[in-house]
Amino acid sequence: MKDIVDKEKIGRICFYTFLAAILLLGIILRFQAFLINRPLWHDESSLALNIIESGFAEYFIPLKYGQAAPPLFMILTKIITLFIGTKEAALRLFPFLCSLISVLLFYYFSNILLKNRLAILLANFLFAVNYNLIYYSQEFKQYSSEAAICIVLFIVYAKTDIKEIQSKYAFILGIIAALSFGLAFPSIFITAAWMLYEIIRNGKQNLKKLVIFIIPSTLFLITYAFLTILPQLNSGYLQNYWKQGFVSLNPLTLLQLLKTNLFYWFVPNQQFFCMGLFLTAGIIIMINRIQHRINMKEYSLILFTLFFIILASLFHIYPFIDRISLYFIPFAIIIQVVPAELISLNKKILSGILILLILFTLKQYSPNYIKTFFNTNIFQKKDSRAIIKELSEKYDYKSYVLINDASFTDYIYYAKLYNFDTDKFGVINFSAFSEGEIFKILNSLPPAEYWFCFPNDYSHSPSIPLLKKWKENKTVEEELEIKGSYLIKVNTFN
């Protein structure tokens, strides 16, 4: 008996030691990513200008510069910047804090859904070192906070039974649901999943409470739909931009979307067959456990959430791909890890196969992979900050400043940050013209000194190579390129 107690005690000590190391690693990696303080890239600077130029009420209407973000996310960021300014770190503070908290939240989340210690450790490791979760801990976008809010909401719903609460608490819960949507758009899928579960489980007897619960969210959604969603749908811009993220009934297209998402959710793992196998097995095991009333509510919530996500994507309401699906990574990890709970000494052959498959899929998470997060250039694509700082220091207010259309928000944000302003400023729409037309525009510029400041380039319409080609027979007085951001001073008098 004492041996059994000792083994259990040793097992607990080992489990919590490994768990603490994993959680600490996840926190360290996120701190490291945040402290790099890389320059804003185009989408971040576009969203940042909405913070700088817009008031609180304007976050409930379509944002400027082709951006979309939950209104309460914008409001919280605006409040932060009122106290500590609009530098990169201030803008990224809320996503960063959400990412840190989510490391601890995910342990609680995984502990609800998984009972096997090995599976819990595996799930938390995958969450702690997930490349895209770490990346978005240091980016001024809403995706990191969406993941945290969705975990919190899931935990709240998993612990809440509609028949056990009074009507006034159902209304308070409804307010929480409405606020969560204001912070994280995908939270609506989890709310819908919980309502469906409660309707199936309790029938009509608690319908009144559910109606009371849904009133705040309904009012918020109707208001937000008229002010923001419908105008954006009518414009078609975001619909077209994310068209590859909508589920299709074409099996090949559906398979490609699944492949894209799995590769995105589990970077650097590229073992599609193994990931697909674990995903399928995880869903089947969940369904089986629901039938046997094992974690029935928790697994139902995950599968119902996935159902509503796919439904929204199928009807082109909300895409399910790439960074838009970041909030689903915690759920995807649980589904992938559920089969690991089948490992036991009583099933040696099955356990052996599972262990080999798990080790095979984990081989990419090497020490070298972890070390990449300590490379200060890991996330840096362009350096608009250095280019525009250089321009602000060298500009004599006699020359003209010209930027490409892809750099507009990058230029405006950093020009504001460095208090750099000139009325001799113009934008060239490189993305709308052919190479010949661009050269015609450049050659028609009146004789003068021009600073061409191109911090950013559209991938589908690269303008920096065109500018380099054009300047070959021109008088170049200054030229600087940092990580693909380009600054050049050209004298066209000659």
Summary of the structure (lengths in Angstrom):
residues: 494
radius of gyration: 25.8
end to end distance: 94.8
largest distance: 94.8
contacts: 1579
relative contact order: 0.10
helix: 71%
strand: 6%
